[in-house]
Each structure stands twice: as C-alpha cells, then as structure tokens.
Amino acid sequence: MDRRHNDRLLYFYNEAFAELYVINTIVQMTKKSCEDTEFSGQYYGIPEENTAKLSAERNNYINMLTLVTERISNVMQLKLSMEKELTLQENADNCC
C-alpha cells in the first residue's frame, strides 16, 4: 500500500476510535446512573411488591451496559492493533 492510502486508513481508524470513545463514555455514564439509582434504593414511591421487579430490571440493564462497554473496549483494542500493523507495514516499506 502506498503512504497516502495508509494515511487515509489511519484517519478513518482514528475517527472510528473517537466515535467509539464517545459512545463508550455515554454507556458508562448511563451505567453509573443506573447503579447510583439502584444502590441508593430509589423506587419512586411504587408499591413494595414492584420494587423487586424494578431492582431486577435495573440490574439487567447494568449487566447489559457492562457487556456493551466490554465489547466497545474490544473493538477499540482491535483498532489499536490495526494501527500498529499499518505502522509496521509502513516502516517496513520505508526501509526497503
């Protein structure tokens, strides 16, 4: 690949990384809000028989958000690996 093509790929990888970072931040903020609400025991005056259902629902959301954050982190790590490979390829092309 030529340098211009590598530069364009790196640009798109960086843009994707920035978007993933923002998405991950939003997911983490949402998860923290769910955790804070659950841990403080806020049930908004609903009948006691429904609090267990609400708590279970919140915990399901917290678990799903945790999984999303892990997957986003995995994709971000793949992006870093791709960038490293492109840089290694570029350096190999430049030295020969």
C-alpha positions in Angstrom: 0.0 0.0 0.0 1.2 3.5 -0.7 1.6 6.0 2.1 -1.4 8.1 1.1 -3.6 5.0 1.3 -2.2 4.2 4.8 -2.7 7.8 5.9 -6.4 7.6 4.8 -6.9 4.3 6.6 -5.3 5.7 9.8 -7.5 8.8 9.5 -10.7 6.6 9.3 -9.4 4.4 12.2 -8.8 7.5 14.3 -12.3 8.8 13.5 -13.9 5.5 14.4 -11.9 5.3 17.6 -13.0 8.8 18.6 -16.7 7.8 18.0 -16.3 4.6 20.0 -14.7 6.6 22.8 -17.7 8.9 22.9 -20.2 6.0 22.7 -18.3 4.2 25.5 -18.4 7.3 27.7 -22.2 7.6 27.2 -22.7 4.0 28.0 -20.5 4.3 31.1 -22.4 7.4 32.3 -25.7 5.6 31.8 -24.5 2.5 33.7 -23.3 4.7 36.5 -26.6 6.5 36.7 -28.4 3.1 36.9 -26.0 1.9 39.6 -26.4 5.1 41.6 -30.2 4.9 41.4 -30.2 1.2 42.3 -27.7 1.4 45.1 -29.5 4.4 46.7 -32.7 2.4 46.7 -34.8 4.9 44.7 -38.1 3.3 43.8 -40.2 6.5 43.2 -42.9 5.6 45.6 -44.0 2.4 43.8 -45.7 -0.4 45.8 -43.2 -2.6 47.6 -44.2 -5.7 45.6 -42.9 -4.0 42.5 -39.6 -2.8 43.9 -38.0 -6.3 43.4 -39.1 -6.2 39.8 -37.7 -2.7 39.3 -34.4 -3.7 41.0 -34.1 -6.8 38.8 -34.8 -4.7 35.7 -32.2 -2.2 36.7 -29.6 -4.9 37.3 -30.4 -6.4 33.9 -29.7 -3.0 32.4 -26.5 -2.6 34.4 -25.3 -6.1 33.2 -26.2 -5.3 29.6 -24.3 -2.0 29.7 -21.3 -3.7 31.2 -21.3 -6.2 28.3 -21.6 -3.3 25.8 -18.7 -1.5 27.4 -16.6 -4.6 27.3 -17.4 -5.1 23.6 -16.6 -1.5 22.8 -13.3 -1.8 24.6 -12.5 -4.9 22.5 -13.2 -3.0 19.3 -11.1 -0.2 20.4 -8.2 -2.6 21.1 -8.6 -4.1 17.7 -8.3 -0.6 16.2 -5.1 -0.1 18.1 -3.8 -3.4 16.8 -4.7 -2.4 13.2 -3.0 0.9 13.6 0.2 -0.9 14.9 0.1 -3.2 11.9 -0.2 -0.4 9.5 2.6 1.4 11.1 4.8 -1.7 11.0 4.0 -2.2 7.3 4.7 1.5 6.6 8.1 1.2 8.4 8.9 -2.0 6.5 8.1 -0.3 3.2 10.2 2.7 4.0 13.3 0.8 5.0 13.5 -1.3 1.9 
